[in-house]
Amino acid sequence: MHYEILLVDDEPSVTKALRRALRNDFSAIHEAQSASEALIILANNQIDIVISDYRMPDVNGSELLAEIHRLYPDILNLMLSGQADMQGFAKALNDGSISKFLCKPWDNDQLRLFLQDTIKEHEAKRTHDTLTHIPTLKMFKQQIKHLGLNELNGACVALLNIENFSSLNEKHGYKAGNKILKGIARRLNIMFPSNIMTRVKDDLFAVVLQNEATIGKDSNALLRIISTPIGIDDEEVSVDGCVGITAIHDWQNNLTENLERNIKQINDLTSDDQKIVFCTPEQNTAWFSRAMLISELQHAIKHNQLTLHYQPQINLNAHKVTGCEALIRWFHPVHGMLTPDKFLPYIERYGMADELLEMILNQTFQFMSSESKLFEGVRMSINLFASQLGNPKLTQIIINKLKEYQIAASALEIEITETSVVKSFQETREQLITLRNLGIKIAIDDFGTGYASYEYLCELPIDVVKIDGCFIKGMYDSLEKTTALNNIISTATTLSLEIVAEFVEEEQQALTLTKMGCERLQGYWYSKAINRQDFTHFTLLFNKTNIDL
């Protein structure tokens, strides 16, 4: 038991007998032979329980416990006496100064059982932990219920486990252990002031995370709270810990059983390399699978675990590869290769777009730097999210990366969709002008599907039009689609814009589109998106073959 207990009796033999009986039940046992000595001990230690005799020379036990209750209202006070003043005891009980009364002489086994039951009753009444002052487990559960928190609104519970707490207590003493617990609670309150939290037991804390989009970031913050050394008596004490993400459903139903299962999963899953784990809930909800995927995605972006594939863009008139589009790929360690539609929507929805852009620029620019000769005539095209447009941070990220890798701005092309411009047209226009003035080419993707397409061509600094694939796939299906395709190409040609046709899957399509004025062709007829090594080989071979012809 983590409690510290103070035994007060003017007869040392009594306190020593009590110490022997209780030595295995409390983290620390203090002894005092008078009320004044007891108050000094209380002022210098984290006392949870006081057992006091009634008859003492200076101040009787009832008066002492009344004073303790006034100074330290959270302490559990018990009276032990064989000659009790029943009137004084009754008054103290009514005032709340004491909780229960113990008679001398006592039976050790009955005494220990009595204390255990009394402590349980006391804990059930408390709303906050006496050591750390954060809510008790009972209050924690009530708060979850009161706020209506569940998986549907994105909530989960993170368990913070101090793995080496027992060894810290043995090495540094129980007082140091208590300081560590208080230090962790203090950090939790500072870094997560609005979050519901509790101390589940001695070495285990729990914090509600209400936003599935920040589970990864919050989990890492919690891990830092545990793993950052804590100063104890001029010494930096290292704490080993881990974080387990659990379903909030587990805290609302069969808590004891689910908690044991979660703790076992944490112990089984954590390792020196993996300190943040997901505990599979009793009911494996779709939310939990999504939350895990989002957390893994954040980790993959941070640690550069997403890869890029490059789809060549062919200029048939020049018989060369003149461009490529960088397309993101994620090989998940469990689910295998995930298509972009399985994870890209989460990138923008949960605020990972800027981190992903930096990762893409790092990979593409490193590739271009290492193959500078290959990219002398090949422009790199990357896609932007709608949420990034109009944000000054985007421009600065691109400028910084161009400088870092010494890449010419004219070698970069950024793609935007016409639907992404609608929300912040003026801010986007000004930003695109800035980027274009640097020499970066601006392409509008999926052109022809939005109602404002032609207006954008006139109002925005566009260099390249990428015709939406639906027009290419259906170019021979109907007169309407053929006419629309002709109009798009004619308009772009009149405005002196480059034209890219995507989803070219047949030779006849390629020949017809080239005759119609498309400078670049992109699609499976030439190549799917391929890794950097295969792209290098493809480009060298294609260019060489066509030169020889």
Phi, psi and omega in degrees: 000135186280357183289149169254137185238143177246126179253123184239118177197139182284355176254109182304330181296328180291312181295324179292322178295319177295321178300314180298321182291329188250007190299335182263001187254348185226150180289333178206140178236123179251152179233141175219144181256002180205166179295318181296319178294322179297318181294326177294314178299318179298324182289340187244005182217159178270083183272135180254328184224139174237128170246117185236141171290158178278309185272118176219159189292322186266301181231134181287165185300323180297317179292321179297312182293330175296319179292319178298319179296324178292317183280323186227077188296342182274350182286141177273116183254130179233142179257135178231116181196154175257349183229058188286141169279100188299328179292315179294321179296316180298319179296314180297323180293318178293325179286346184086008181292324178236154182263317182211170184238135179242140181258144169268148347287168183236160172261127186303314181295317179294323178298313182297317179295320178300315180295318179299316179293320180295319179296319178299317178297318181296316180295324180296333181274335185285151175255341181225145179295133184292330182278310187260345179066018172262163187304148175287169180298322179298313179296321179303312180295322179295321180295319178299316181292317182297320182277354179066034184285136177202176182298330183296328177262018171087011185272148172211175180238126177263127177263126177256114184250123175274106189287329185250030185295320181297316180291328176295318177298318181293321184281317188252348181098160184295328180296319177295321178299318178295322178295324178296315179298317179293323179295318179294318178298319180297317178296320178300316180294328180285314186275336180228062187295336184259357185272146174285135182212165177202164167256111185291315175201189191315306189247023186223122176248159177225138180225131176280128173252119189262356183235110182295339180290337184246017181301315180299312180296315181294322180296319177294323177296319177296321179295322177295323179302317182285315191276345177289127182306149181245132180285121178231110177052056177065019178232137177273113183261124180275135181243129176265131181209172178212166182234130176242125180272122183240155179287138181294337176301325180295339182266354181255343183222134177048053188303312183301313181295314181293324180296317178299318179296318180295317180297319178297318179297318178300314180297323182285326189268331184285151177209181179298330181267343184231098183257354176238120184228159176254127177267120182297125183288161177302319173253106186285086187282157176298324179301316184295319177297320179292317179299320178295318180297318179297316179297317179294324179294316176301318179295319181296320178293315182298323184257020172058041183262358170272148181240164178247139169246153188236123178261120183296149173241123190256136170254105184291329180295321179270350182056046181215159166279117184245357179196171174204154176250127178278122182237133188281144177224147179226113174267102183282136183299337180253313187270356181077204182290119178261132177288152184305328181293344179278340184224337182300323179302329180287333182302310182282318184298327186247027168068035180253006188297316182293319178296321179294319179301316178299319179296318180296315180295321178299313182291314182292316182290326176295320177298313181296323179291319182286338179237052186300322180294318179300320186269012177297327180240016183239123180267137180267127181247129178234155183261145176247152174273154179300324183294341181276336184291134182089352179268119182303335181299326180301310181301317182293322178300313182296315180299315181299318182289324176300318178292317184299320184259001180057047179260134177292136181300328182291347179274358183246137175233130178250138182253133173234154175264149182295331179289337182283347185274339192303318189291326184222066188299310185294316179296320179295317181300314181295322180292316180295326176297317178300313181294320180293324178296336176287340182114357180286138178275142181248124179244142175254120187269161178053039185292139176106352182262345182260157185287341185252019187309306187288330175297319180298323180299328181273328188265334184254152180282073184267137176251330189227138174248124175255112186288133181301140186299336181297330179285328180286313181299326184254023188293339178251003187280324185208157178296325182297314181291323177296319179294316179299318179297316178299320180294319179298312182295320180296317179296313181297321180294319179298324181272008178060039178261145173289151183235130177240130176254123179263168176058038174279115188237000180223151180297319181297322176301314182299315182293317181295315181296323178295317178296327181284345176119008178283120181283326184234137180241136184223126179165178187292342178300329178259308180189146168284178174291130186231161181291170188297323180294314179292325177296319178300312180296318180299312184296314179299317181291315182297312182296317181294316181299316182287330176293318180296325178294000000 
